[in-house]
């Protein structure tokens, strides 16, 4: 995890063979969006699909993280995101997004070295 109080974000990652299942959670946890990245060998990039629960906004971050994991680790990656803190201000939201990117980079480094 990283962040404090209203900017805390937790990552729970599971290796499923060569594939990755990642949960990005914070505050009142729930499922807001699920993104699936599939590495395309010929394009050397990941193609991402997303399902968003109506009224939720985690689709953008789950898509970014799934795409980055899939492309950089050359694998299939599923990212489930659910973060809710009441009445976040702009600075708190920016900190949460920054924390997610920090954790994503740490995860990629860890999985790349395993």
N, C-alpha and C positions, 0 to 999 in steps of 0.2 A: 504494500500500500504506500501511498504518498499523500501529503496534504494534512491539514489539521482541521478539525471540527467541520465546518461547512464547505471545505474544499477537499475533504478526504475522498480518495478513490481507491477501491480495492480491485485487484486483478486475481482471478482464480483461473489457472490454466491447466488443461489436461491434454496430454499427448495421447492420441488415439492411433497407434501405429505411427505412420508418418504425418498424420493430420493433427490439427490443433483445434481445440474447443476452448474459447476464452470467454469468461464472464467479466464484464466491467460494471461494477456496482458502487453505489454510494447513497448515503442518506436513507430514505425510505425505499428499499430495494424492490424492484419489480422487473417485468420484461417490457421494455419500451420499443425495442427494435432488435431484429436478428439479421445479420449480414453474412453471406456465404461467398468467400473468394475461392475461385478455382484457378490454379496456375495453368496458363496456356503455354506449353513448351515452344510452339512455333513463334508466338509473339514475345516470348520471354517476359510476360506480364501476367497479372491476375485479372480475371473478369469477375465482377462482383454483382450479386443480386441482393436485394434487401426487402424485408417485410417490416412495416412499421405499424404499431398499434395506433389507431386513430387518436389524435390529440397529443401524441408524444413526439419528442424532438430528438431522440437519440439516434435516428437513422443516419445522420450525417457523420457523426463520430464513429459509429459502428462500421460504416462503409469505409471510412478512411483507414481505420485500424485493420480491418479484415484485408483490404487491398494491400496494405503495406506488409502485413504478415505473409500473405500468399505470394506476393511478388519477391520479397527479399529472401524468404525461406524456401521458395519454389515448392509450395505445398497447397493443400486445401485447408482453409481456415474458416471456422465459424465463430462469429463474435456476437454474443448476446449482451445488450447494454440496457441498464436500468438504473438511472440516477435521479433522485428527487430530493431537493432541499427547498423548503418553502421560501418564496420571495427572494431568490438570489439577486444580488446586484450585479452590475456589469463586471466589476473587478473579481468577484467570486466566480462567476461563470468563466471568465478568462483564465483564472487560476486552475479551475477544474480541467479545462481543455489542455492547458500546459502540463498539468500533472498526468493526464492520460498519455500525452506524447512522450513524456519522460519515462513512464512505465512501459510503453510500447517499445521504445528504444532499448531499455534494459532487458526486456523479454527477448527481443531479437538477438541481442548480444549473448544472452545466456543460452538460448536454443541453438545458436550458430556454433557455440563452443562445445556443446554436448555431443 
